[in-house]
């Protein structure tokens, strides 16, 4: 499917049952809820999906089931990255064989703290060993390593590296938008930058907040597309505090709480993540204006 049309891509949570196993009945409800409420694409098996605690086989089964349940309605991006280049290549090649996966999200390799030459070589190696389109995921707050925009720009010239999920900020986004090919997809990975990123030419946002704010985000982008800048900016100002409340403790604890509160049962979290405390839950409800 055409990712260029997907402005709001949700980095989907993975629903678990009471035993902590992936619940595919709940997955269907989550997918349908998202697609009915502003989501135009899905990332499955990303950080928000608790990928560090999913096994190899769980990921493949989750990806197959997501393809089946989405049934071609929106593009699907599968998380395939790790800190090990050889393992990333091997897993990406496995995911490539699954019909219905439109791209792989490959995170910058964490822990090893590779330099820019190493980061370039990592993504180059992955891209050259798969036919699956690759989206670079730069999230220094989680990986302790950051790919420089100039390295991303150089990587954008490799045929099947088609985009970036950039969490470094607006300056990096600006540089990448300006200096990559016109068809290169540049997404912000920071919800609070969804509006300004789009204003400077980004494709859109790969979002956590769209789980519960998808309609507002969609309206904001529609207004912006229509030229109603002031109205779009007003929505941005109103939803930023709500977005921020979903990151007051390690994600996806707040957004899983919010979904469960709405009756979209996604269960709990896998350790080392823990649920929100009552005080943290109350804060999220207050900021979302859901508190009765």
C-alpha positions in Angstrom: 0.0 0.0 0.0 1.0 3.6 -0.5 2.6 4.9 2.7 2.8 8.4 1.3 -0.9 8.9 2.0 -0.5 7.8 5.7 -0.2 11.0 7.7 -1.1 9.5 11.1 0.5 6.1 11.8 -0.2 4.6 15.2 2.6 2.7 16.9 0.1 0.1 18.2 0.1 -1.4 21.7 0.2 -5.2 22.0 -2.8 -6.4 23.9 -2.2 -9.1 26.5 -4.5 -11.4 28.4 -4.6 -12.1 32.1 -1.7 -14.5 31.8 0.4 -12.0 29.9 0.1 -13.7 26.5 -0.8 -11.9 23.3 -4.6 -11.8 23.0 -5.7 -11.8 19.4 -9.4 -11.3 20.2 -8.4 -8.0 21.9 -6.0 -7.2 19.0 -9.0 -7.2 16.6 -10.8 -4.7 18.7 -7.8 -2.5 19.0 -7.2 -2.5 15.3 -10.8 -1.7 14.4 -11.0 1.0 17.1 -7.8 2.7 15.7 -8.9 2.5 12.1 -12.3 4.0 13.0 -10.7 6.9 14.8 -8.1 8.6 12.7 -5.4 6.1 12.2 -4.1 5.8 8.6 -1.3 3.2 9.1 0.0 0.9 11.8 3.4 0.1 13.3 3.2 -3.3 14.9 6.0 -4.7 17.1 7.5 -1.3 17.9 8.6 0.0 21.2 5.0 1.0 22.1 4.1 -2.6 21.3 6.6 -3.7 24.0 8.8 -5.3 21.3 11.8 -5.8 23.7 9.7 -8.4 25.6 8.2 -10.2 22.6 9.8 -13.4 21.5 10.9 -14.0 17.9 7.9 -16.3 17.3 5.4 -14.0 19.0 6.4 -11.1 16.7 6.0 -13.2 13.6 2.6 -14.5 14.8 1.6 -10.9 15.8 2.5 -9.6 12.3 0.6 -12.4 10.5 -2.5 -11.8 12.6 -2.3 -8.1 12.1 -2.1 -8.4 8.4 -5.2 -10.8 8.5 -7.2 -8.4 10.7 -6.3 -5.2 8.8 -7.3 -6.9 5.6 -5.6 -4.3 3.4 -7.3 -1.2 4.9 -4.1 0.6 5.8 -0.4 0.1 5.4 1.4 -2.0 8.0 5.0 -1.4 9.2 6.7 -4.1 11.2 9.4 -3.6 13.8 12.5 -5.6 12.9 15.5 -3.8 14.3 17.9 -4.7 17.1 21.4 -3.9 18.3 22.7 -6.9 16.3 23.1 -6.2 12.6 23.2 -9.9 11.6 20.1 -10.7 13.6 18.3 -7.6 12.2 19.1 -8.8 8.7 17.9 -12.3 9.4 14.7 -11.2 11.1 13.9 -8.6 8.4 14.3 -11.3 5.7 11.8 -13.5 7.6 9.3 -10.6 7.9 9.9 -9.9 4.2 8.2 -13.3 3.4 5.0 -12.3 5.1 2.4 -11.0 2.6 0.9 -7.7 3.6 3.8 -6.1 5.4 4.6 -2.8 3.6 7.8 -1.8 5.3 10.2 -2.5 8.2 10.9 -0.1 11.0 14.6 -0.5 11.9 15.8 1.2 15.1 19.3 2.6 15.5 21.3 -0.2 17.1 21.4 0.5 20.9 23.9 -0.2 23.6 26.9 -0.6 21.3 27.0 3.2 20.7 28.2 3.0 17.1 29.6 6.1 15.5 28.1 7.6 12.3 30.2 5.3 10.1 28.9 2.3 12.0 25.3 3.5 11.9 25.5 4.0 8.1 27.1 0.6 7.6 24.3 -1.0 9.8 21.4 0.4 7.8 23.2 -0.1 4.5 23.8 -3.8 5.3 20.1 -4.3 6.3 18.8 -2.5 3.2 21.1 -4.5 0.9 20.0 -7.8 2.3 16.2 -7.4 2.0 13.7 -6.2 -0.6 11.4 -4.9 2.1 11.3 -1.1 2.3 13.2 0.2 5.3 12.2 3.1 7.6 15.0 4.3 9.9 13.9 4.8 13.5 16.0 7.4 15.4 15.0 7.6 19.1 18.1 8.6 21.1 16.0 8.9 24.3 15.7 5.1 24.3 18.8 4.0 22.5 21.5 6.4 23.8 22.7 6.8 20.2 21.6 9.3 17.6 21.9 9.1 13.8 23.0 12.5 12.5 20.6 14.0 9.9 23.5 14.1 7.4 23.9 10.3 7.8 20.1 9.9 7.3 20.3 12.1 4.2 23.1 9.9 2.8 21.1 6.7 3.6 18.1 8.2 1.8 19.9 7.6 -1.5 19.8 3.8 -1.0 16.8 2.6 -3.0 14.9 0.7 -0.4 15.5 3.0 2.5 12.3 5.0 2.1 11.9 7.1 5.2 12.7 8.0 8.8 10.9 8.2 12.1 12.8 11.1 13.6 12.6 11.8 17.4 15.6 14.2 17.4 13.5 17.4 17.0 12.4 20.0 14.5 15.9 21.1 13.4 16.7 17.5 12.4 13.4 17.1 10.7 13.9 20.4 8.7 17.4 19.3 7.5 16.1 15.9 6.4 13.0 17.3 4.7 15.1 19.8 2.8 17.9 17.5 1.7 16.3 14.1 1.0 14.6 13.0 -2.2 11.0 14.3 -2.6 9.5 10.8 -2.2 11.5 10.1 1.0 9.1 9.8 4.0 9.9 12.0 7.0 7.8 11.3 10.1 8.2 12.9 13.5 8.2 10.3 16.3 7.2 12.9 18.9 3.5 13.5 19.3 4.0 17.1 20.4 5.7 17.9 17.1 2.9 16.4 14.9 1.6 19.9 14.0 4.9 21.9 13.5 6.5 18.9 11.6 3.6 18.9 9.1 3.9 22.6 8.8 7.5 22.4 7.6 6.8 19.6 5.1 6.9 16.3 7.1 4.8 13.4 5.9 3.2 13.1 9.3 3.6 11.5 12.6 4.2 8.0 13.9 2.2 8.4 17.1 1.3 6.9 20.5 -1.3 9.5 21.4 -3.3 8.7 18.3 -4.6 5.7 20.2 -6.9 8.1 22.0 -6.5 11.4 20.2 -6.7 10.2 16.6 -9.8 12.1 15.6 -8.4 15.4 16.9 -5.1 14.8 15.2 -6.9 13.9 11.9 -9.1 17.1 12.1 -5.9 19.1 12.8 -4.2 17.8 9.7 -7.4 18.2 7.6 -7.7 21.8 8.6 -4.0 22.4 7.9 -4.4 20.8 4.4 -7.4 23.1 3.8 -5.4 26.2 4.7 -7.1 26.8 8.0 -3.9 27.3 9.9 -5.3 29.2 12.9 -8.0 26.5 13.6 -5.4 23.7 13.2 -3.0 25.5 15.5 -5.8 25.8 18.1 -6.3 22.0 18.1 -2.6 21.6 18.5 -2.5 23.8 21.5 -5.4 22.0 23.1 -4.1 18.5 22.6 -0.4 18.9 23.5 -1.0 18.7 27.3 -3.1 15.6 26.6 -0.3 14.1 24.6 2.2 14.9 27.2 0.1 13.2 29.9 0.6 9.9 28.0 4.3 10.1 28.6 4.5 11.0 32.3 5.7 7.5 33.1 7.3 5.0 30.7 5.2 4.3 27.6 3.0 2.4 26.9 1.7 2.3 30.5 -0.4 5.5 30.3 -1.9 4.8 26.9 -2.7 1.2 27.9 -4.5 2.6 31.0 -6.4 5.1 28.8 -7.5 2.4 26.4 -8.6 0.1 29.2 -10.5 3.0 30.7 -12.4 3.5 27.4 -13.3 -0.2 27.4 -10.8 -1.1 24.7 -9.2 -3.9 26.8 -5.5 -4.2 26.1 -4.6 -5.8 29.4 -1.4 -5.0 31.4 2.3 -4.7 30.7 5.2 -7.1 30.7 8.0 -6.5 33.1 10.1 -4.5 33.5 7.3 -2.1 32.8 4.7 -1.7 35.5 1.1 -0.2 35.4 0.4 3.4 36.4 -0.3 4.1 40.0 -3.7 5.5 41.1 -2.2 9.0 41.3 -0.7 8.6 37.8 -4.0 7.4 36.4 -5.8 10.3 38.0 -3.4 12.7 36.3 -3.9 11.2 32.9 -7.7 11.3 33.3 -7.5 14.9 34.4 -5.3 16.0 31.5 -7.5 14.1 29.0 -10.6 15.8 30.5 -12.1 12.4 31.2 -12.2 12.7 35.0 -15.8 12.5 36.3 
